[in-house]
Amino acid sequence: MTPLSLPGKLHGTVELDLCFSCQGIWFDGFESHQIAPGGIVELFKLIHDHRDDQRMPLAEPLRCPRCDEKLLAGLDVTKSGKFTYHRCLQHHGRFSVFAQFMIEKGFVRQLSPLEIKELAARIQTVHCTGCGAPVDIRKDAACTHCRAPIAILDPKAVQQALATYHQAEVKRSHLDPNSLADAILETERQKSRRQAANVLNRPVEDSVGDLVTSGVEIVWNMLKR
């Protein structure tokens, strides 16, 4: 995996490990929550830069790079919808594919049942954003292998997410001592609690790539205007 250093929310940096061939990120501990807003935007740009890299299937089973134990599949919910990941039972960290991380951070949203129905009228099969398996969207609204919901990179969602992270980054750069103390206390509280693609205009095809990766270039061109 390729190491990547990003600015942390409070101080210092967060060291991530990325695999561009499987489009995955390994987070030690709770690093996904410790990345500064500017780091999230930087990571989004990096995902864009590697959007055309050859994609390899995920290993089966996925194993922890620290202890080599089998990772357990998980499902969580954020404002953007449900996202999947794989975590180490020894608490070494978790593995997320790019698309699922982008759902977690608000760049991607789930398709509604009506949108899936409209898409299925022209495209029969897409590849899951979570594991890469084919999903017949004429009858399934989620991957039958990993249960990841059908999601799409939405230009409006991207713009809203970028605006939110930009505002948060400006605030972070002007932290006063009281705000910093509050942030540290909140981090400790969280530790304690833990311890106790917009492709709707695409021509008809029998099968297409995942809707997030397919939409990255479209959204990126919109953002550069």
C-alpha positions in Angstrom: 0.0 0.0 0.0 1.1 3.6 -0.6 1.5 5.8 2.6 -0.2 9.2 2.6 0.2 11.9 5.1 -2.7 14.3 5.7 -3.2 17.1 8.2 -5.0 16.1 11.4 -7.9 18.0 12.9 -6.1 19.1 16.1 -2.4 19.0 15.3 0.2 16.9 13.5 -0.6 14.6 10.6 -2.7 11.5 10.0 -0.8 8.7 8.2 -3.0 6.6 5.9 -2.3 3.6 3.7 -3.8 3.5 0.2 -4.1 0.8 -2.4 -5.0 2.2 -5.8 -5.4 -1.1 -7.5 -8.1 -2.2 -5.1 -9.2 1.4 -4.5 -9.0 1.0 -0.7 -7.8 2.8 2.4 -6.5 1.4 5.6 -7.2 3.4 8.7 -5.2 2.6 11.9 -7.5 3.1 14.9 -9.9 5.9 14.3 -7.9 7.9 11.7 -10.9 8.4 9.4 -12.4 10.7 12.1 -9.1 12.5 12.7 -8.4 13.9 9.2 -8.7 17.7 9.0 -11.3 19.1 6.5 -8.6 20.2 4.1 -7.2 16.7 4.2 -10.6 15.2 3.2 -10.6 17.5 0.1 -7.0 16.6 -0.7 -7.9 12.9 -0.5 -10.9 13.5 -2.8 -8.5 15.1 -5.3 -6.2 12.1 -5.1 -9.0 9.7 -5.7 -9.8 11.7 -8.8 -6.2 11.5 -10.0 -6.3 7.7 -9.8 -9.8 7.2 -11.1 -8.6 5.4 -14.3 -6.1 3.0 -12.5 -6.7 -0.6 -13.2 -9.0 -2.0 -10.6 -8.3 -5.4 -9.1 -10.8 -7.5 -7.1 -10.6 -7.4 -3.4 -9.0 -10.4 -1.6 -11.3 -13.0 -0.1 -11.2 -12.9 2.8 -9.7 -9.5 3.6 -7.1 -9.6 6.3 -5.7 -7.1 8.8 -2.3 -5.8 7.6 -1.2 -5.6 11.3 -2.2 -9.0 12.7 -3.3 -10.9 9.6 -6.7 -11.9 11.2 -9.8 -11.9 9.0 -11.6 -8.6 8.8 -15.2 -8.4 9.8 -17.6 -6.7 7.4 -19.5 -3.7 9.0 -22.3 -1.4 8.1 -22.8 2.2 9.4 -25.1 5.1 8.7 -24.3 8.8 8.0 -26.3 11.7 6.6 -25.4 10.5 3.1 -26.8 7.0 3.7 -25.4 3.6 4.6 -21.8 2.8 4.0 -19.8 -0.5 4.5 -16.3 -1.2 5.7 -14.2 -4.1 7.1 -12.7 -3.8 10.6 -10.1 -5.7 12.6 -11.5 -7.5 15.7 -8.2 -6.7 17.5 -9.0 -3.0 17.0 -6.0 -2.4 14.8 -8.1 -0.4 12.3 -10.5 -0.7 9.4 -10.4 -1.0 5.6 -12.7 1.1 3.3 -12.9 1.3 -0.4 -12.8 4.8 -1.9 -16.5 4.9 -2.8 -17.7 3.9 0.7 -15.3 6.5 2.3 -16.8 9.1 0.1 -20.3 8.2 1.2 -19.2 8.5 4.8 -17.8 12.0 4.1 -20.8 13.2 2.2 -19.6 13.3 -1.4 -21.9 10.4 -2.4 -25.5 9.7 -1.8 -27.7 6.6 -2.2 -30.1 6.4 -5.1 -33.8 6.4 -4.3 -35.9 3.4 -5.4 -37.4 5.5 -8.2 -33.9 6.5 -9.4 -32.8 2.9 -9.4 -35.9 1.9 -11.4 -35.3 4.6 -14.0 -31.6 3.6 -14.3 -32.5 -0.1 -14.6 -34.7 0.7 -17.6 -31.5 1.5 -19.6 -28.7 -0.2 -17.7 -29.1 -3.7 -16.4 -26.1 -4.3 -14.2 -23.6 -2.0 -12.3 -20.6 -3.0 -10.2 -20.9 -2.6 -6.5 -19.1 0.4 -5.0 -18.2 -1.7 -1.9 -16.8 -5.0 -3.3 -16.9 -4.7 -7.1 -19.5 -7.5 -7.5 -22.1 -7.2 -10.3 -25.5 -6.0 -9.1 -28.6 -6.5 -11.3 -30.4 -3.3 -10.5 -33.5 -4.5 -12.3 -34.2 -6.6 -9.1 -31.7 -5.6 -6.4 -31.3 -2.2 -4.7 -28.2 -3.3 -2.8 -25.3 -5.7 -3.5 -26.2 -9.3 -2.7 -22.6 -10.0 -1.6 -21.7 -7.2 0.8 -25.1 -5.4 1.1 -23.7 -2.1 0.1 -26.5 0.1 -1.2 -26.5 1.5 -4.8 -24.8 4.9 -4.6 -23.9 7.7 -7.0 -21.5 10.6 -7.0 -23.9 13.5 -7.0 -22.5 16.9 -8.2 -24.8 18.7 -5.7 -23.6 16.5 -2.8 -20.0 17.1 -3.8 -20.4 20.9 -3.9 -22.2 20.9 -0.5 -19.5 18.7 1.0 -16.6 20.8 -0.4 -18.3 24.0 1.0 -18.8 22.4 4.4 -15.1 21.2 4.5 -13.9 24.6 3.4 -15.8 26.4 6.2 -14.6 23.8 8.7 -11.0 24.3 7.5 -11.2 28.1 8.0 -12.6 27.6 11.5 -9.8 25.1 12.3 -7.1 27.6 11.3 -8.5 30.1 13.8 -8.9 27.8 16.8 -8.8 29.6 20.2 -7.6 27.8 23.3 -11.1 27.1 24.6 -12.2 25.6 21.3 -9.1 23.4 21.3 -9.8 22.3 24.8 -13.4 21.4 23.9 -12.1 19.4 20.9 -9.7 17.5 23.0 -12.4 16.7 25.6 -14.8 15.6 22.9 -12.1 13.3 21.5 -11.5 11.7 24.9 -15.3 11.3 25.4 -15.5 9.5 22.1 -12.6 7.2 23.1 -14.3 6.4 26.3 -17.6 5.5 24.5 -15.7 3.4 22.1 -13.9 1.5 24.7 -17.1 0.8 26.9 -22.0 8.6 -10.2 -23.9 10.6 -12.1 -24.3 8.3 -15.0 -28.0 8.7 -15.8 -27.2 10.1 -19.3 -24.8 7.2 -20.2 -25.7 5.1 -23.2 -27.3 1.7 -22.7 -25.0 -1.1 -21.7 -25.5 -4.5 -20.2 -23.0 -3.7 -17.5 -21.2 -0.6 -16.3 -18.6 0.2 -13.6 -19.6 1.4 -10.2 -21.6 4.7 -10.2 -19.2 6.5 -8.0 -16.0 5.9 -9.9 -17.9 6.6 -13.2 -19.1 9.9 -11.9 -15.8 11.3 -10.5 -14.6 12.8 -13.8 -18.0 14.4 -14.5 -18.1 16.1 -11.1 -14.4 17.1 -11.3 -14.9 18.9 -14.6 -17.9 20.8 -13.1 -15.9 21.8 -10.1 -13.1 23.2 -12.2 -15.4 25.6 -14.1 
